Amino acid sequence: MTRLPIVSGRQVVKALQKIDYEVDHQTGSHIILRCSFPPHRRVTVPDHREISPGTLRSILRSVGLTTDEFREIL
């Protein structure tokens, strides 16, 4: 298993936008993204300087990406 990169919330949002996720809205320090094609999945990304490994792993699992695929998108 490849180590997760240390990324900020904004970097995660930019990477997910490359795979057809759009910013739906922001509530406080959390950015909610929505998939542009069915099923319109939603994922919440904390707008922090550094995303913890467990949170990042959960986000990647929700959008269906592996660690290696995420590294390629970055």
C-alpha positions as CSV (number, residue, x, y, z in Angstrom):
1,M,0.0,0.0,0.0
2,T,1.3,3.4,-1.0
3,R,1.7,6.1,1.6
4,L,-0.9,8.9,1.5
5,P,0.5,12.3,0.4
6,I,0.2,15.2,2.8
7,V,-2.3,17.6,1.2
8,S,-4.5,20.5,2.1
9,G,-8.2,20.6,1.7
10,R,-7.9,22.9,-1.3
11,Q,-5.6,20.5,-3.0
12,V,-8.1,17.7,-2.5
13,V,-10.9,19.8,-4.0
14,K,-8.8,20.7,-7.0
15,A,-7.9,17.0,-7.6
16,L,-11.6,15.9,-7.3
17,Q,-12.6,18.6,-9.7
18,K,-10.4,16.9,-12.3
19,I,-12.6,13.8,-12.0
20,D,-16.0,15.7,-12.5
21,Y,-16.8,16.7,-8.9
22,E,-18.1,20.3,-8.6
23,V,-18.2,22.5,-5.5
24,D,-21.8,22.5,-4.4
25,H,-21.5,24.8,-1.4
26,Q,-19.4,25.5,1.7
27,T,-20.6,25.4,5.3
28,G,-18.1,26.8,7.7
29,S,-14.7,25.1,7.1
30,H,-16.2,22.2,5.1
31,I,-16.5,22.2,1.3
32,I,-19.2,20.0,-0.1
33,L,-18.6,18.6,-3.5
34,R,-21.1,16.9,-5.8
35,C,-20.5,14.5,-8.6
36,S,-21.7,15.9,-12.0
37,F,-23.0,12.6,-13.3
38,P,-25.4,10.0,-11.8
39,P,-25.4,8.9,-9.1
40,H,-24.8,12.4,-7.8
41,R,-22.6,11.5,-4.9
42,R,-21.6,14.1,-2.4
43,V,-18.4,14.2,-0.5
44,T,-17.4,16.6,2.3
45,V,-13.8,17.9,2.4
46,P,-12.5,19.9,5.4
47,D,-10.9,23.1,4.4
48,H,-7.8,22.6,6.6
49,R,-4.1,23.2,5.9
50,E,-3.4,19.5,6.3
51,I,-5.9,16.6,5.9
52,S,-5.4,13.8,8.4
53,P,-4.6,10.4,6.8
54,G,-7.8,8.8,8.1
55,T,-10.0,11.5,6.7
56,L,-8.2,11.5,3.3
57,R,-8.5,7.7,3.2
58,S,-12.3,8.0,3.9
59,I,-12.7,10.7,1.2
60,L,-10.8,8.5,-1.4
61,R,-13.0,5.5,-0.5
62,S,-16.1,7.6,-0.9
63,V,-15.2,8.7,-4.4
64,G,-13.8,5.3,-5.4
65,L,-10.1,6.2,-5.9
66,T,-7.1,4.3,-4.8
67,T,-4.1,6.0,-3.3
68,D,-2.1,5.5,-6.5
69,E,-4.9,7.0,-8.7
70,F,-5.1,10.0,-6.3
71,R,-1.4,10.6,-6.6
72,E,-1.6,10.6,-10.4
73,I,-4.4,13.2,-10.3
74,L,-2.4,15.5,-8.1
